[in-house]
Amino acid sequence: MNTAIDLETKAKALLKQADQLRRQERAQAIRDIQQAIQLYGITVQEITGKGAVRYVGPNGERWSGRGRRPGWLTNALDAGASIEQFRTTVGA
């Protein structure tokens, strides 16, 4: 017959085993991801969904060109600047 102490001991052992297995599975997942990155030339931007910086403002502000136009750029354009003045060829 199992006692509460027996069950707690078994539970602790199972939790330890699950933790070890989780660490092994995580390590394998990392290896698989690294292999896919090398094989397919995947970039961080593709994985995270963050685009490369296309525009840089006068104070170092950054914008990918996606989504809502930032205030610093809207203000500059309203003041007569050209968007091309802020275009950069350097990614994030």
PyMOL Python script that loads the backbone (N, CA, C, O; Angstrom):
from pymol import cmd

cmd.read_pdbstr("""\
ATOM      1  N   MET A   1       0.831  -1.171   0.000  1.00  0.00           N
ATOM      2  CA  MET A   1       0.000   0.000   0.000  1.00  0.00           C
ATOM      3  C   MET A   1       0.889   1.253   0.000  1.00  0.00           C
ATOM      4  O   MET A   1       1.874   1.324   0.735  1.00  0.00           O
ATOM      5  N   ASN A   2       0.534   2.223  -0.821  1.00  0.00           N
ATOM      6  CA  ASN A   2       1.296   3.472  -0.900  1.00  0.00           C
ATOM      7  C   ASN A   2       0.881   4.419   0.214  1.00  0.00           C
ATOM      8  O   ASN A   2      -0.298   4.604   0.512  1.00  0.00           O
ATOM      9  N   THR A   3       1.891   4.998   0.805  1.00  0.00           N
ATOM     10  CA  THR A   3       1.626   6.045   1.793  1.00  0.00           C
ATOM     11  C   THR A   3       1.853   7.385   1.137  1.00  0.00           C
ATOM     12  O   THR A   3       2.382   7.463   0.028  1.00  0.00           O
ATOM     13  N   ALA A   4       1.457   8.437   1.818  1.00  0.00           N
ATOM     14  CA  ALA A   4       1.664   9.785   1.297  1.00  0.00           C
ATOM     15  C   ALA A   4       3.156  10.046   1.093  1.00  0.00           C
ATOM     16  O   ALA A   4       3.548  10.676   0.112  1.00  0.00           O
ATOM     17  N   ILE A   5       3.969   9.571   1.999  1.00  0.00           N
ATOM     18  CA  ILE A   5       5.418   9.761   1.883  1.00  0.00           C
ATOM     19  C   ILE A   5       5.955   9.020   0.653  1.00  0.00           C
ATOM     20  O   ILE A   5       6.803   9.542  -0.070  1.00  0.00           O
ATOM     21  N   ASP A   6       5.463   7.816   0.426  1.00  0.00           N
ATOM     22  CA  ASP A   6       5.888   7.052  -0.764  1.00  0.00           C
ATOM     23  C   ASP A   6       5.535   7.813  -2.036  1.00  0.00           C
ATOM     24  O   ASP A   6       6.351   7.932  -2.949  1.00  0.00           O
ATOM     25  N   LEU A   7       4.317   8.322  -2.082  1.00  0.00           N
ATOM     26  CA  LEU A   7       3.880   9.047  -3.269  1.00  0.00           C
ATOM     27  C   LEU A   7       4.659  10.343  -3.468  1.00  0.00           C
ATOM     28  O   LEU A   7       4.987  10.701  -4.599  1.00  0.00           O
ATOM     29  N   GLU A   8       4.957  11.047  -2.382  1.00  0.00           N
ATOM     30  CA  GLU A   8       5.751  12.277  -2.494  1.00  0.00           C
ATOM     31  C   GLU A   8       7.154  11.965  -2.985  1.00  0.00           C
ATOM     32  O   GLU A   8       7.707  12.714  -3.790  1.00  0.00           O
ATOM     33  N   THR A   9       7.732  10.886  -2.518  1.00  0.00           N
ATOM     34  CA  THR A   9       9.073  10.486  -2.967  1.00  0.00           C
ATOM     35  C   THR A   9       9.053  10.159  -4.454  1.00  0.00           C
ATOM     36  O   THR A   9       9.944  10.570  -5.197  1.00  0.00           O
ATOM     37  N   LYS A  10       8.036   9.420  -4.887  1.00  0.00           N
ATOM     38  CA  LYS A  10       7.904   9.091  -6.308  1.00  0.00           C
ATOM     39  C   LYS A  10       7.676  10.350  -7.144  1.00  0.00           C
ATOM     40  O   LYS A  10       8.229  10.479  -8.236  1.00  0.00           O
ATOM     41  N   ALA A  11       6.875  11.264  -6.642  1.00  0.00           N
ATOM     42  CA  ALA A  11       6.589  12.515  -7.363  1.00  0.00           C
ATOM     43  C   ALA A  11       7.861  13.335  -7.543  1.00  0.00           C
ATOM     44  O   ALA A  11       8.111  13.874  -8.621  1.00  0.00           O
ATOM     45  N   LYS A  12       8.662  13.427  -6.488  1.00  0.00           N
ATOM     46  CA  LYS A  12       9.922  14.167  -6.583  1.00  0.00           C
ATOM     47  C   LYS A  12      10.850  13.531  -7.616  1.00  0.00           C
ATOM     48  O   LYS A  12      11.499  14.234  -8.390  1.00  0.00           O
ATOM     49  N   ALA A  13      10.910  12.206  -7.624  1.00  0.00           N
ATOM     50  CA  ALA A  13      11.762  11.503  -8.582  1.00  0.00           C
ATOM     51  C   ALA A  13      11.262  11.731 -10.008  1.00  0.00           C
ATOM     52  O   ALA A  13      12.063  11.928 -10.922  1.00  0.00           O
ATOM     53  N   LEU A  14       9.944  11.706 -10.203  1.00  0.00           N
ATOM     54  CA  LEU A  14       9.388  11.952 -11.535  1.00  0.00           C
ATOM     55  C   LEU A  14       9.637  13.387 -11.987  1.00  0.00           C
ATOM     56  O   LEU A  14       9.938  13.617 -13.158  1.00  0.00           O
ATOM     57  N   LEU A  15       9.519  14.349 -11.084  1.00  0.00           N
ATOM     58  CA  LEU A  15       9.788  15.748 -11.436  1.00  0.00           C
ATOM     59  C   LEU A  15      11.248  15.937 -11.832  1.00  0.00           C
ATOM     60  O   LEU A  15      11.555  16.673 -12.770  1.00  0.00           O
ATOM     61  N   LYS A  16      12.147  15.267 -11.109  1.00  0.00           N
ATOM     62  CA  LYS A  16      13.568  15.350 -11.446  1.00  0.00           C
ATOM     63  C   LYS A  16      13.819  14.737 -12.825  1.00  0.00           C
ATOM     64  O   LYS A  16      14.561  15.293 -13.635  1.00  0.00           O
ATOM     65  N   GLN A  17      13.200  13.600 -13.077  1.00  0.00           N
ATOM     66  CA  GLN A  17      13.344  12.934 -14.373  1.00  0.00           C
ATOM     67  C   GLN A  17      12.769  13.808 -15.495  1.00  0.00           C
ATOM     68  O   GLN A  17      13.364  13.913 -16.568  1.00  0.00           O
ATOM     69  N   ALA A  18      11.625  14.428 -15.250  1.00  0.00           N
ATOM     70  CA  ALA A  18      11.003  15.300 -16.250  1.00  0.00           C
ATOM     71  C   ALA A  18      11.895  16.501 -16.539  1.00  0.00           C
ATOM     72  O   ALA A  18      12.012  16.920 -17.691  1.00  0.00           O
ATOM     73  N   ASP A  19      12.517  17.052 -15.520  1.00  0.00           N
ATOM     74  CA  ASP A  19      13.405  18.194 -15.703  1.00  0.00           C
ATOM     75  C   ASP A  19      14.619  17.814 -16.547  1.00  0.00           C
ATOM     76  O   ASP A  19      15.027  18.570 -17.429  1.00  0.00           O
ATOM     77  N   GLN A  20      15.186  16.663 -16.282  1.00  0.00           N
ATOM     78  CA  GLN A  20      16.339  16.199 -17.066  1.00  0.00           C
ATOM     79  C   GLN A  20      15.939  15.977 -18.529  1.00  0.00           C
ATOM     80  O   GLN A  20      16.674  16.349 -19.444  1.00  0.00           O
ATOM     81  N   LEU A  21      14.791  15.380 -18.735  1.00  0.00           N
ATOM     82  CA  LEU A  21      14.324  15.130 -20.094  1.00  0.00           C
ATOM     83  C   LEU A  21      14.030  16.441 -20.818  1.00  0.00           C
ATOM     84  O   LEU A  21      14.326  16.571 -22.006  1.00  0.00           O
ATOM     85  N   ARG A  22      13.455  17.405 -20.121  1.00  0.00           N
ATOM     86  CA  ARG A  22      13.168  18.720 -20.708  1.00  0.00           C
ATOM     87  C   ARG A  22      14.465  19.398 -21.149  1.00  0.00           C
ATOM     88  O   ARG A  22      14.513  19.988 -22.229  1.00  0.00           O
ATOM     89  N   ARG A  23      15.514  19.323 -20.332  1.00  0.00           N
ATOM     90  CA  ARG A  23      16.801  19.927 -20.702  1.00  0.00           C
ATOM     91  C   ARG A  23      17.394  19.243 -21.935  1.00  0.00           C
ATOM     92  O   ARG A  23      17.965  19.909 -22.798  1.00  0.00           O
ATOM     93  N   GLN A  24      17.262  17.928 -22.020  1.00  0.00           N
ATOM     94  CA  GLN A  24      17.766  17.201 -23.194  1.00  0.00           C
ATOM     95  C   GLN A  24      16.981  17.581 -24.453  1.00  0.00           C
ATOM     96  O   GLN A  24      17.562  17.805 -25.515  1.00  0.00           O
ATOM     97  N   GLU A  25      15.661  17.649 -24.318  1.00  0.00           N
ATOM     98  CA  GLU A  25      14.830  18.007 -25.465  1.00  0.00           C
ATOM     99  C   GLU A  25      15.110  19.439 -25.917  1.00  0.00           C
ATOM    100  O   GLU A  25      15.123  19.722 -27.115  1.00  0.00           O
ATOM    101  N   ARG A  26      15.334  20.336 -24.966  1.00  0.00           N
ATOM    102  CA  ARG A  26      15.643  21.733 -25.290  1.00  0.00           C
ATOM    103  C   ARG A  26      16.967  21.822 -26.049  1.00  0.00           C
ATOM    104  O   ARG A  26      17.075  22.534 -27.048  1.00  0.00           O
ATOM    105  N   ALA A  27      17.960  21.099 -25.569  1.00  0.00           N
ATOM    106  CA  ALA A  27      19.263  21.103 -26.235  1.00  0.00           C
ATOM    107  C   ALA A  27      19.139  20.574 -27.668  1.00  0.00           C
ATOM    108  O   ALA A  27      19.758  21.109 -28.588  1.00  0.00           O
ATOM    109  N   GLN A  28      18.340  19.529 -27.849  1.00  0.00           N
ATOM    110  CA  GLN A  28      18.139  18.989 -29.194  1.00  0.00           C
ATOM    111  C   GLN A  28      17.400  19.994 -30.079  1.00  0.00           C
ATOM    112  O   GLN A  28      17.728  20.142 -31.256  1.00  0.00           O
ATOM    113  N   ALA A  29      16.414  20.680 -29.521  1.00  0.00           N
ATOM    114  CA  ALA A  29      15.678  21.688 -30.288  1.00  0.00           C
ATOM    115  C   ALA A  29      16.610  22.803 -30.743  1.00  0.00           C
ATOM    116  O   ALA A  29      16.504  23.277 -31.875  1.00  0.00           O
ATOM    117  N   ILE A  30      17.515  23.222 -29.876  1.00  0.00           N
ATOM    118  CA  ILE A  30      18.484  24.264 -30.236  1.00  0.00           C
ATOM    119  C   ILE A  30      19.381  23.779 -31.374  1.00  0.00           C
ATOM    120  O   ILE A  30      19.642  24.523 -32.319  1.00  0.00           O
ATOM    121  N   ARG A  31      19.849  22.541 -31.286  1.00  0.00           N
ATOM    122  CA  ARG A  31      20.684  21.993 -32.359  1.00  0.00           C
ATOM    123  C   ARG A  31      19.908  21.940 -33.679  1.00  0.00           C
ATOM    124  O   ARG A  31      20.447  22.276 -34.734  1.00  0.00           O
ATOM    125  N   ASP A  32      18.643  21.519 -33.615  1.00  0.00           N
ATOM    126  CA  ASP A  32      17.822  21.452 -34.824  1.00  0.00           C
ATOM    127  C   ASP A  32      17.622  22.832 -35.438  1.00  0.00           C
ATOM    128  O   ASP A  32      17.697  22.990 -36.656  1.00  0.00           O
ATOM    129  N   ILE A  33      17.370  23.825 -34.599  1.00  0.00           N
ATOM    130  CA  ILE A  33      17.174  25.195 -35.085  1.00  0.00           C
ATOM    131  C   ILE A  33      18.456  25.732 -35.709  1.00  0.00           C
ATOM    132  O   ILE A  33      18.424  26.338 -36.780  1.00  0.00           O
ATOM    133  N   GLN A  34      19.576  25.510 -35.044  1.00  0.00           N
ATOM    134  CA  GLN A  34      20.856  25.973 -35.584  1.00  0.00           C
ATOM    135  C   GLN A  34      21.133  25.330 -36.940  1.00  0.00           C
ATOM    136  O   GLN A  34      21.617  25.995 -37.856  1.00  0.00           O
ATOM    137  N   GLN A  35      20.833  24.060 -37.069  1.00  0.00           N
ATOM    138  CA  GLN A  35      21.046  23.366 -38.336  1.00  0.00           C
ATOM    139  C   GLN A  35      20.147  23.955 -39.432  1.00  0.00           C
ATOM    140  O   GLN A  35      20.599  24.166 -40.557  1.00  0.00           O
ATOM    141  N   ALA A  36      18.886  24.218 -39.106  1.00  0.00           N
ATOM    142  CA  ALA A  36      17.968  24.798 -40.088  1.00  0.00           C
ATOM    143  C   ALA A  36      18.410  26.208 -40.492  1.00  0.00           C
ATOM    144  O   ALA A  36      18.301  26.580 -41.661  1.00  0.00           O
ATOM    145  N   ILE A  37      18.901  26.981 -39.543  1.00  0.00           N
ATOM    146  CA  ILE A  37      19.390  28.335 -39.842  1.00  0.00           C
ATOM    147  C   ILE A  37      20.529  28.271 -40.845  1.00  0.00           C
ATOM    148  O   ILE A  37      20.554  29.029 -41.815  1.00  0.00           O
ATOM    149  N   GLN A  38      21.471  27.366 -40.612  1.00  0.00           N
ATOM    150  CA  GLN A  38      22.597  27.230 -41.532  1.00  0.00           C
ATOM    151  C   GLN A  38      22.161  26.683 -42.885  1.00  0.00           C
ATOM    152  O   GLN A  38      22.595  27.176 -43.926  1.00  0.00           O
ATOM    153  N   LEU A  39      21.321  25.687 -42.874  1.00  0.00           N
ATOM    154  CA  LEU A  39      20.899  25.036 -44.098  1.00  0.00           C
ATOM    155  C   LEU A  39      20.089  25.957 -45.006  1.00  0.00           C
ATOM    156  O   LEU A  39      20.277  25.958 -46.223  1.00  0.00           O
ATOM    157  N   TYR A  40      19.190  26.740 -44.413  1.00  0.00           N
ATOM    158  CA  TYR A  40      18.282  27.572 -45.205  1.00  0.00           C
ATOM    159  C   TYR A  40      18.638  29.057 -45.194  1.00  0.00           C
ATOM    160  O   TYR A  40      17.948  29.857 -45.826  1.00  0.00           O
ATOM    161  N   GLY A  41      19.695  29.436 -44.493  1.00  0.00           N
ATOM    162  CA  GLY A  41      20.091  30.837 -44.456  1.00  0.00           C
ATOM    163  C   GLY A  41      19.051  31.730 -43.792  1.00  0.00           C
ATOM    164  O   GLY A  41      18.839  32.865 -44.218  1.00  0.00           O
ATOM    165  N   ILE A  42      18.407  31.222 -42.758  1.00  0.00           N
ATOM    166  CA  ILE A  42      17.358  31.970 -42.058  1.00  0.00           C
ATOM    167  C   ILE A  42      18.001  33.092 -41.249  1.00  0.00           C
ATOM    168  O   ILE A  42      19.045  32.902 -40.626  1.00  0.00           O
ATOM    169  N   THR A  43      17.360  34.272 -41.266  1.00  0.00           N
ATOM    170  CA  THR A  43      17.874  35.412 -40.503  1.00  0.00           C
ATOM    171  C   THR A  43      17.066  35.618 -39.223  1.00  0.00           C
ATOM    172  O   THR A  43      15.943  35.132 -39.086  1.00  0.00           O
ATOM    173  N   VAL A  44      17.666  36.344 -38.304  1.00  0.00           N
ATOM    174  CA  VAL A  44      16.981  36.679 -37.053  1.00  0.00           C
ATOM    175  C   VAL A  44      15.712  37.467 -37.349  1.00  0.00           C
ATOM    176  O   VAL A  44      14.686  37.268 -36.697  1.00  0.00           O
ATOM    177  N   GLN A  45      15.780  38.356 -38.324  1.00  0.00           N
ATOM    178  CA  GLN A  45      14.609  39.161 -38.685  1.00  0.00           C
ATOM    179  C   GLN A  45      13.457  38.275 -39.148  1.00  0.00           C
ATOM    180  O   GLN A  45      12.298  38.555 -38.841  1.00  0.00           O
ATOM    181  N   GLU A  46      13.763  37.219 -39.875  1.00  0.00           N
ATOM    182  CA  GLU A  46      12.714  36.315 -40.342  1.00  0.00           C
ATOM    183  C   GLU A  46      12.073  35.559 -39.187  1.00  0.00           C
ATOM    184  O   GLU A  46      10.871  35.294 -39.205  1.00  0.00           O
ATOM    185  N   ILE A  47      12.859  35.218 -38.202  1.00  0.00           N
ATOM    186  CA  ILE A  47      12.340  34.474 -37.054  1.00  0.00           C
ATOM    187  C   ILE A  47      11.548  35.376 -36.121  1.00  0.00           C
ATOM    188  O   ILE A  47      10.465  35.007 -35.666  1.00  0.00           O
ATOM    189  N   THR A  48      12.079  36.546 -35.837  1.00  0.00           N
ATOM    190  CA  THR A  48      11.432  37.428 -34.865  1.00  0.00           C
ATOM    191  C   THR A  48      10.361  38.305 -35.480  1.00  0.00           C
ATOM    192  O   THR A  48       9.522  38.858 -34.769  1.00  0.00           O
ATOM    193  N   GLY A  49      10.382  38.434 -36.801  1.00  0.00           N
ATOM    194  CA  GLY A  49       9.413  39.296 -37.458  1.00  0.00           C
ATOM    195  C   GLY A  49       9.799  40.763 -37.422  1.00  0.00           C
ATOM    196  O   GLY A  49       9.033  41.623 -37.859  1.00  0.00           O
ATOM    197  N   LYS A  50      10.981  41.051 -36.902  1.00  0.00           N
ATOM    198  CA  LYS A  50      11.447  42.446 -36.857  1.00  0.00           C
ATOM    199  C   LYS A  50      12.213  42.743 -38.133  1.00  0.00           C
ATOM    200  O   LYS A  50      13.163  42.044 -38.486  1.00  0.00           O
ATOM    201  N   GLY A  51      11.788  43.780 -38.810  1.00  0.00           N
ATOM    202  CA  GLY A  51      12.440  44.150 -40.055  1.00  0.00           C
ATOM    203  C   GLY A  51      13.729  44.902 -39.821  1.00  0.00           C
ATOM    204  O   GLY A  51      13.953  45.466 -38.750  1.00  0.00           O
ATOM    205  N   ALA A  52      14.562  44.904 -40.820  1.00  0.00           N
ATOM    206  CA  ALA A  52      15.803  45.655 -40.758  1.00  0.00           C
ATOM    207  C   ALA A  52      15.484  47.145 -40.751  1.00  0.00           C
ATOM    208  O   ALA A  52      14.461  47.574 -41.284  1.00  0.00           O
ATOM    209  N   VAL A  53      16.350  47.911 -40.157  1.00  0.00           N
ATOM    210  CA  VAL A  53      16.176  49.364 -40.107  1.00  0.00           C
ATOM    211  C   VAL A  53      16.399  49.938 -41.498  1.00  0.00           C
ATOM    212  O   VAL A  53      17.434  49.697 -42.119  1.00  0.00           O
ATOM    213  N   ARG A  54      15.428  50.695 -41.980  1.00  0.00           N
ATOM    214  CA  ARG A  54      15.550  51.333 -43.295  1.00  0.00           C
ATOM    215  C   ARG A  54      15.738  52.838 -43.175  1.00  0.00           C
ATOM    216  O   ARG A  54      16.280  53.472 -44.080  1.00  0.00           O
ATOM    217  N   TYR A  55      15.293  53.409 -42.066  1.00  0.00           N
ATOM    218  CA  TYR A  55      15.359  54.860 -41.888  1.00  0.00           C
ATOM    219  C   TYR A  55      15.925  55.180 -40.510  1.00  0.00           C
ATOM    220  O   TYR A  55      15.564  54.559 -39.510  1.00  0.00           O
ATOM    221  N   VAL A  56      16.821  56.164 -40.480  1.00  0.00           N
ATOM    222  CA  VAL A  56      17.423  56.602 -39.229  1.00  0.00           C
ATOM    223  C   VAL A  56      17.216  58.095 -39.106  1.00  0.00           C
ATOM    224  O   VAL A  56      17.523  58.859 -40.021  1.00  0.00           O
ATOM    225  N   GLY A  57      16.684  58.505 -37.948  1.00  0.00           N
ATOM    226  CA  GLY A  57      16.386  59.914 -37.712  1.00  0.00           C
ATOM    227  C   GLY A  57      17.594  60.704 -37.278  1.00  0.00           C
ATOM    228  O   GLY A  57      18.669  60.141 -37.070  1.00  0.00           O
ATOM    229  N   PRO A  58      17.429  62.006 -37.138  1.00  0.00           N
ATOM    230  CA  PRO A  58      18.545  62.887 -36.793  1.00  0.00           C
ATOM    231  C   PRO A  58      19.124  62.619 -35.405  1.00  0.00           C
ATOM    232  O   PRO A  58      20.275  62.962 -35.135  1.00  0.00           O
ATOM    233  N   ASN A  59      18.341  62.017 -34.538  1.00  0.00           N
ATOM    234  CA  ASN A  59      18.823  61.710 -33.183  1.00  0.00           C
ATOM    235  C   ASN A  59      19.012  60.210 -32.974  1.00  0.00           C
ATOM    236  O   ASN A  59      19.006  59.725 -31.843  1.00  0.00           O
ATOM    237  N   GLY A  60      19.177  59.485 -34.071  1.00  0.00           N
ATOM    238  CA  GLY A  60      19.410  58.048 -33.990  1.00  0.00           C
ATOM    239  C   GLY A  60      18.144  57.210 -33.911  1.00  0.00           C
ATOM    240  O   GLY A  60      18.219  56.003 -33.683  1.00  0.00           O
ATOM    241  N   GLU A  61      16.977  57.831 -34.096  1.00  0.00           N
ATOM    242  CA  GLU A  61      15.732  57.079 -34.095  1.00  0.00           C
ATOM    243  C   GLU A  61      15.765  56.088 -35.246  1.00  0.00           C
ATOM    244  O   GLU A  61      16.385  56.353 -36.276  1.00  0.00           O
ATOM    245  N   ARG A  62      15.107  54.956 -35.079  1.00  0.00           N
ATOM    246  CA  ARG A  62      15.149  53.916 -36.102  1.00  0.00           C
ATOM    247  C   ARG A  62      13.735  53.488 -36.477  1.00  0.00           C
ATOM    248  O   ARG A  62      12.849  53.406 -35.626  1.00  0.00           O
ATOM    249  N   TRP A  63      13.540  53.218 -37.766  1.00  0.00           N
ATOM    250  CA  TRP A  63      12.249  52.738 -38.258  1.00  0.00           C
ATOM    251  C   TRP A  63      12.483  51.764 -39.393  1.00  0.00           C
ATOM    252  O   TRP A  63      13.321  52.004 -40.262  1.00  0.00           O
ATOM    253  N   SER A  64      11.745  50.665 -39.388  1.00  0.00           N
ATOM    254  CA  SER A  64      11.911  49.622 -40.401  1.00  0.00           C
ATOM    255  C   SER A  64      11.183  49.942 -41.698  1.00  0.00           C
ATOM    256  O   SER A  64      11.422  49.294 -42.717  1.00  0.00           O
ATOM    257  N   GLY A  65      10.302  50.930 -41.673  1.00  0.00           N
ATOM    258  CA  GLY A  65       9.501  51.226 -42.845  1.00  0.00           C
ATOM    259  C   GLY A  65       8.179  50.478 -42.816  1.00  0.00           C
ATOM    260  O   GLY A  65       7.368  50.604 -43.734  1.00  0.00           O
ATOM    261  N   ARG A  66       7.964  49.711 -41.778  1.00  0.00           N
ATOM    262  CA  ARG A  66       6.720  48.960 -41.617  1.00  0.00           C
ATOM    263  C   ARG A  66       5.902  49.580 -40.500  1.00  0.00           C
ATOM    264  O   ARG A  66       6.434  50.152 -39.548  1.00  0.00           O
ATOM    265  N   GLY A  67       4.600  49.450 -40.646  1.00  0.00           N
ATOM    266  CA  GLY A  67       3.730  49.970 -39.595  1.00  0.00           C
ATOM    267  C   GLY A  67       3.566  51.474 -39.704  1.00  0.00           C
ATOM    268  O   GLY A  67       3.927  52.090 -40.706  1.00  0.00           O
ATOM    269  N   ARG A  68       3.019  52.041 -38.662  1.00  0.00           N
ATOM    270  CA  ARG A  68       2.737  53.469 -38.626  1.00  0.00           C
ATOM    271  C   ARG A  68       4.024  54.284 -38.684  1.00  0.00           C
ATOM    272  O   ARG A  68       5.012  53.957 -38.026  1.00  0.00           O
ATOM    273  N   ARG A  69       4.000  55.332 -39.468  1.00  0.00           N
ATOM    274  CA  ARG A  69       5.163  56.215 -39.596  1.00  0.00           C
ATOM    275  C   ARG A  69       5.411  56.886 -38.242  1.00  0.00           C
ATOM    276  O   ARG A  69       4.477  57.434 -37.655  1.00  0.00           O
ATOM    277  N   PRO A  70       6.638  56.857 -37.737  1.00  0.00           N
ATOM    278  CA  PRO A  70       6.928  57.442 -36.425  1.00  0.00           C
ATOM    279  C   PRO A  70       6.831  58.971 -36.444  1.00  0.00           C
ATOM    280  O   PRO A  70       6.987  59.614 -37.482  1.00  0.00           O
ATOM    281  N   GLY A  71       6.570  59.519 -35.274  1.00  0.00           N
ATOM    282  CA  GLY A  71       6.410  60.963 -35.139  1.00  0.00           C
ATOM    283  C   GLY A  71       7.599  61.763 -35.634  1.00  0.00           C
ATOM    284  O   GLY A  71       7.423  62.788 -36.294  1.00  0.00           O
ATOM    285  N   TRP A  72       8.811  61.310 -35.327  1.00  0.00           N
ATOM    286  CA  TRP A  72       9.989  62.066 -35.743  1.00  0.00           C
ATOM    287  C   TRP A  72      10.040  62.203 -37.265  1.00  0.00           C
ATOM    288  O   TRP A  72      10.449  63.242 -37.784  1.00  0.00           O
ATOM    289  N   LEU A  73       9.626  61.154 -37.979  1.00  0.00           N
ATOM    290  CA  LEU A  73       9.660  61.204 -39.440  1.00  0.00           C
ATOM    291  C   LEU A  73       8.511  62.059 -39.978  1.00  0.00           C
ATOM    292  O   LEU A  73       8.703  62.850 -40.901  1.00  0.00           O
ATOM    293  N   THR A  74       7.346  61.903 -39.414  1.00  0.00           N
ATOM    294  CA  THR A  74       6.203  62.724 -39.828  1.00  0.00           C
ATOM    295  C   THR A  74       6.511  64.204 -39.640  1.00  0.00           C
ATOM    296  O   THR A  74       6.224  65.018 -40.518  1.00  0.00           O
ATOM    297  N   ASN A  75       7.092  64.552 -38.503  1.00  0.00           N
ATOM    298  CA  ASN A  75       7.452  65.954 -38.238  1.00  0.00           C
ATOM    299  C   ASN A  75       8.473  66.466 -39.246  1.00  0.00           C
ATOM    300  O   ASN A  75       8.364  67.589 -39.738  1.00  0.00           O
ATOM    301  N   ALA A  76       9.470  65.632 -39.550  1.00  0.00           N
ATOM    302  CA  ALA A  76      10.503  66.042 -40.503  1.00  0.00           C
ATOM    303  C   ALA A  76       9.905  66.234 -41.900  1.00  0.00           C
ATOM    304  O   ALA A  76      10.244  67.194 -42.592  1.00  0.00           O
ATOM    305  N   LEU A  77       9.023  65.330 -42.312  1.00  0.00           N
ATOM    306  CA  LEU A  77       8.398  65.454 -43.627  1.00  0.00           C
ATOM    307  C   LEU A  77       7.487  66.678 -43.692  1.00  0.00           C
ATOM    308  O   LEU A  77       7.443  67.368 -44.711  1.00  0.00           O
ATOM    309  N   ASP A  78       6.765  66.948 -42.614  1.00  0.00           N
ATOM    310  CA  ASP A  78       5.908  68.136 -42.549  1.00  0.00           C
ATOM    311  C   ASP A  78       6.738  69.422 -42.637  1.00  0.00           C
ATOM    312  O   ASP A  78       6.257  70.450 -43.115  1.00  0.00           O
ATOM    313  N   ALA A  79       7.982  69.349 -42.173  1.00  0.00           N
ATOM    314  CA  ALA A  79       8.870  70.514 -42.201  1.00  0.00           C
ATOM    315  C   ALA A  79       9.589  70.649 -43.541  1.00  0.00           C
ATOM    316  O   ALA A  79      10.394  71.562 -43.725  1.00  0.00           O
ATOM    317  N   GLY A  80       9.301  69.737 -44.483  1.00  0.00           N
ATOM    318  CA  GLY A  80       9.878  69.860 -45.811  1.00  0.00           C
ATOM    319  C   GLY A  80      10.993  68.882 -46.138  1.00  0.00           C
ATOM    320  O   GLY A  80      11.542  68.928 -47.239  1.00  0.00           O
ATOM    321  N   ALA A  81      11.338  68.006 -45.217  1.00  0.00           N
ATOM    322  CA  ALA A  81      12.399  67.031 -45.486  1.00  0.00           C
ATOM    323  C   ALA A  81      11.887  65.954 -46.431  1.00  0.00           C
ATOM    324  O   ALA A  81      10.681  65.761 -46.584  1.00  0.00           O
ATOM    325  N   SER A  82      12.813  65.267 -47.052  1.00  0.00           N
ATOM    326  CA  SER A  82      12.486  64.143 -47.923  1.00  0.00           C
ATOM    327  C   SER A  82      12.750  62.857 -47.152  1.00  0.00           C
ATOM    328  O   SER A  82      13.709  62.772 -46.385  1.00  0.00           O
ATOM    329  N   ILE A  83      11.906  61.868 -47.354  1.00  0.00           N
ATOM    330  CA  ILE A  83      12.104  60.587 -46.668  1.00  0.00           C
ATOM    331  C   ILE A  83      13.445  59.964 -47.054  1.00  0.00           C
ATOM    332  O   ILE A  83      14.039  59.229 -46.264  1.00  0.00           O
ATOM    333  N   GLU A  84      13.918  60.252 -48.253  1.00  0.00           N
ATOM    334  CA  GLU A  84      15.179  59.692 -48.721  1.00  0.00           C
ATOM    335  C   GLU A  84      16.374  60.184 -47.890  1.00  0.00           C
ATOM    336  O   GLU A  84      17.414  59.528 -47.836  1.00  0.00           O
ATOM    337  N   GLN A  85      16.214  61.331 -47.252  1.00  0.00           N
ATOM    338  CA  GLN A  85      17.289  61.860 -46.398  1.00  0.00           C
ATOM    339  C   GLN A  85      17.580  60.917 -45.236  1.00  0.00           C
ATOM    340  O   GLN A  85      18.692  60.899 -44.707  1.00  0.00           O
ATOM    341  N   PHE A  86      16.589  60.143 -44.848  1.00  0.00           N
ATOM    342  CA  PHE A  86      16.707  59.290 -43.668  1.00  0.00           C
ATOM    343  C   PHE A  86      16.935  57.821 -44.004  1.00  0.00           C
ATOM    344  O   PHE A  86      17.114  56.993 -43.111  1.00  0.00           O
ATOM    345  N   ARG A  87      16.927  57.502 -45.301  1.00  0.00           N
ATOM    346  CA  ARG A  87      17.118  56.099 -45.712  1.00  0.00           C
ATOM    347  C   ARG A  87      18.553  55.669 -45.409  1.00  0.00           C
ATOM    348  O   ARG A  87      19.502  56.435 -45.571  1.00  0.00           O
ATOM    349  N   THR A  88      18.674  54.449 -44.975  1.00  0.00           N
ATOM    350  CA  THR A  88      19.993  53.887 -44.676  1.00  0.00           C
ATOM    351  C   THR A  88      20.125  52.547 -45.380  1.00  0.00           C
ATOM    352  O   THR A  88      19.131  51.886 -45.677  1.00  0.00           O
ATOM    353  N   THR A  89      21.363  52.158 -45.641  1.00  0.00           N
ATOM    354  CA  THR A  89      21.600  50.840 -46.243  1.00  0.00           C
ATOM    355  C   THR A  89      22.076  49.864 -45.180  1.00  0.00           C
ATOM    356  O   THR A  89      22.307  48.689 -45.467  1.00  0.00           O
ATOM    357  N   VAL A  90      22.222  50.347 -43.955  1.00  0.00           N
ATOM    358  CA  VAL A  90      22.690  49.506 -42.842  1.00  0.00           C
ATOM    359  C   VAL A  90      21.484  48.926 -42.125  1.00  0.00           C
ATOM    360  O   VAL A  90      20.595  49.672 -41.715  1.00  0.00           O
ATOM    361  N   GLY A  91      21.436  47.599 -41.964  1.00  0.00           N
ATOM    362  CA  GLY A  91      20.325  46.942 -41.262  1.00  0.00           C
ATOM    363  C   GLY A  91      20.501  46.982 -39.777  1.00  0.00           C
ATOM    364  O   GLY A  91      21.520  47.445 -39.263  1.00  0.00           O
ATOM    365  N   ALA A  92      19.508  46.497 -39.096  1.00  0.00           N
ATOM    366  CA  ALA A  92      19.550  46.455 -37.615  1.00  0.00           C
ATOM    367  C   ALA A  92      20.388  45.300 -37.154  1.00  0.00           C
ATOM    368  O   ALA A  92      20.546  45.093 -35.951  1.00  0.00           O
TER     369      ALA A  92
END
""", "prot")
cmd.dss("prot")
cmd.show_as("cartoon", "prot")
cmd.util.cbc("prot")
cmd.orient("prot")
